[in-house]
Amino acid sequence: MEKFIKSSYEAIGKRIPEEEFNKLFAALEKTGQKSFARACFMYQRAMKCRGCDSDIAIALMCSSIESVSGGKTVIFKDWLLKQDLTNITKQDEKHVRAFINKAYDDYMLSDDRDGISYNFMKFMLKYCPKELRTPPIIVYKGAGDPFNILVRGLYSNFRSLFLHGGIGYASLVDKPYIDDETGEPITMIAIPLLLKMGGKVVSVELTKLVPWFSEVVLCSLVNYLRNPQ
């Protein structure tokens, strides 16, 4: 148990004194301790690969927050069957396919999947410090809060598709950028890149994205430990 607690502390030790951490961790219920320890474990793994694969780092950080934010898994089929399907009756294959594709996009971003994405965003809005809610993006098309757009977009793309669902590969870039001198792919570039997130078009500074999100997740975990209500 001592090794278990020590490993958890190592993940966030730069933001909280060890004595305070031990006291707060001990105050959690057993299930809460396991969930928080898993969150710390995921965060540690994310930090180990942030320099070599930013996509995996983001996926692991989303999983870290999900470990303590709660929610139950609802597969697409079960979610779809609860929706109004009358508008696809007697439609040709093209229209049915278009409907299913749109329905899946709605499913990924919905707030009623037994609280998965909703709880994730609720957690981030509650525990992320306000001074960190200035993500390295510019919203070009679509309206909304940049912090909400980016965090929801990262969660939708990387948690659901990349890590848990196993149904696709989510990436910050559709095609890797190739270094002219080395011929190696570059996934973290210095110039802003236009991406679509939740129907919005945003310009993302990729070299700043992972460090920013790392700080957001770390501070949110510490704030949660201090007030796990």
N, C-alpha and C positions, 0 to 999 in steps of 0.2 A: 504494500500500500504506500509506503514511504517513497519508493521508486516511482510509483504511479503519480503521486502528487508532485514530485520533483520534476518529472518529465513535463507535466502540465505547466508548471511555473516557468520552466525554461523558455516556453513559447512566448510568454508575455512579460517576462521579468523586467524588461527595460522600462515598463510603464507603471509598475506597482511594486512597493517594498515586499520582500519575501514574508515578513511577519504578518502584514496585512493580508497577503494572498492566502496564507495558510489558514488564517482565521475565517476568511470569507468562504474559502473552499470547503472547510469543515462544516460550515453552516448550511451548505446545500444538502438536499436529500440525496440518497444513494443514486437514484436515477439521474438527478441533476448533476451529480459529480461525474457520472459516466458520460453524459451528454457534453458537459463542458470539457472533459478530458479529450473526447473525440474531436471537438472543435479545435482545441489546442494542437492536437496531433495533425489534423488537416492543414492548419496554418503553418506548422513547422515544415511539412512536406512542400507546401506551396513556396516557402521561402528558399528551399533548397533548389528548386527548379526554375525560379523566376528569371534567372539569367540565361538559361538555355532554352526554355520554352514558355513563353508568356501565356499561351493558350491554356496549358495544363495548370499553370500557377493560378490563373483566374478561376478555372473550374474547381480547383481544390479550395480556394478561398470562398467560393459560393457554397461549397459543401460544408465548410467550416461554420458559416453562419447558419446554414440550414440545420445543423446538428443541434442548435439551441433555440431556433426560432419556432419549431413545431410545425404541425401539419401532417396530413395523411396523403399517401399516394393515390391518385385517381387516374387510371389509364384512359387513353383517348376514347376507346370504344364505349366505356361506361359513361363518360361525360357526354359523348355525342348522342347516346340513346335518350338522354334526359332533355335534349333540345327539341325544338319544333322542327320536324322533318317533312312537314306537309309540302313545302315549296320545292322538293326534289322529285315528287311523284310525277310520272309520265314525262320526265325530262330525258334528253339524249345523254350519251356518255360524256360528251364534252362539258355539259352543264353540271352533271353529277360530280365530275372530277373537280371542276372549279369550286363547287360548293364545299366539297370535302377539304380541299386545300385551304379555303378561307376559314372553314370551321376549325381546322387544326391550328391556324394562326390565332384565332380567337381563344382556343383552348390553352395555348401556351401562355397567353397574357391575361387569362381570366382571373378574377378574384374569388371565384366560387368553387375552385377545385379542392374542396375540403380545407381551404385555407393555406395551401402550400405557398403559392406566390404571394398571396395577401399577407400571410404571416411573415414571410421573408422581408417584404417591404415595410411592414409595420415595425419589425425589429430594427431595421436600418434607420427608419425615421425617428425611432425612439432613442436609440443608443448612439448613433453616429453624432459626434460633436458638430455643432452648427458651423464652426469655423472650417470644417473639412468638407462642407457641402458645396464646394466650388470645383467641380470636376474639370479636367483639361479638355473640354469640348465646347464647340459653338454650334447651336442649333440653327441650321439653315432653312429647313423646310419643316413645318409643323409647329405646333405650340405646346408648351409645357415646361415644367421645371427641369433644368439640365440634370440635376442630381437624380431626380426620379427617373428621367428618361434613360440615363446611362446605367444606373444600378439595375433597373428593371430589365433593360436590354441585355446586360451581362448575364443576369440570372437566367433569363429566358433562353439565351443562346448556349451558354456554357453548362449550366446545371442540367437542364432538361435534355438537351441533345447530346452533349459531349461526354459527360461523366456517367450519369445514371441510366439514361434511356438506351444508349448504345445504338441509336438509329441514325446516326449521322456524325459528321465531323464539323464542329463549330470552330471558326477561326476569325481572328481579327482582320485578316486580309483574304480575299478570294483567291489570289494568286501570290506566291512568294516573290519578293523583290530580290533580284540577283545582283550580287556585287560584281562590277565589271572587272575588277582585278583578280579576285579569288574564285569567282564563279560560284560562290556559296550563297544560299538563300538567306535573306535578311528579313526577319519578322518584326524587328523593332526599328523603325525608321525615324529620322529626325523631323521630316516634314509632316504636316497634318494630312490625314487621309479621310475621305468622305465615306461614311458607312450608313447603312439603314438600320435603325433600331426602333422597333415597335411602330413602324409606319412613319417615323421621323427620319430626316436626313441630318446627320451631324458630322462635324469635322473633329476628328480625334487626334490629339497629340500622343502618339503611341509610346514615345520614349518616357512620357510622364504618367501614362495610364496605370501601369502595374505598380509603381511606387506609390501613387496616390491611393489606389484601391487597397494596397497593403496597409497603409496607415489608417484608412477608414475601418477595415476589418479589425485590426489590432485594437484601436481605441474603442470600438464598439464592443468587443469582447470584454475589455477591462470594465467598461461602464456597466455592462450586463452583470458581471460578477459582483459589482458593488451594489447593484439594485436589480436582482433577478425577479422582478414582479411584472 
